Amino acid sequence: MNYPFRRTCREVAALILAREDRALECPERLAVRIHFLVCKACPRFEQEVQTMRAALGNWRNYRSSDEG
């Protein structure tokens, strides 16, 4: 039987990374949310991606005191 919202961790990780470049479609968002209910690793991966995004944003906006 084919379950359209059942995704592997690898597929969910790909969707988490794809979300950085594009908005996920409704079935994709739903599949990620359902997967998060049964998986502890993927929500942690999502947090790591958000941390890296924030760190890169801070790095891009960084101005050293020598530049000022």
N, C-alpha and C positions, 0 to 999 in steps of 0.2 A: 504494500500500500504506500502511496506517495503522500508525504506530509509536506505541504507547501511552505509551512512556517517553521519546519524543523531544520535547523542549520547546525553544522559542525563548528567547533571553535575556530578552525581555520577560516571558514566562510564568514563567521561573525567578525573576526579580526580584520578581514578584508573590507567588510562593510564599515567598520569603525574607521579604518584608514580612508576609505572612499568618502566618508562624510566630511573629511577635511577639504575635499575638492568640490563636492556637489551635495545637494540636498538629496537625502534618501527618499525613495518612493514609499508610500504607505505600507505596502506588504513587507518591504525591507525593514522599516522601522519597527513594525510589529514583530517580525522574526527576531530582531535583536532583543527587544523587550522580553519576549517569551524565553529566549535563550538565557538571558540574565537571571531569570527566576530559578533555573536549575544549575547554573554554572557559577562558581566563585572566582575563577581565573579571569574570565573575560571582562567583568566589571573593573577588576584591578588593572587590566590592560588598558581599558578606556581611560581610567584615571591617570595612568602613566602617559598616555598620548596627550591628555589635557595638560599635564604638568610640563611636558616637553614643548607644547605649543605656547604656553605662558612664558616659559624660559626663553624661547626663541624670540617672542615678542619683546620681552625685556631687553634681550641682547641687541635687537635691532634699534631700540630706542635709547640705548646706552650712550651717554656722552661722557667722556672722561674730562676731568678738570683741566687737562692740558689743551683741550679743543676750545674751551669757552671763551 
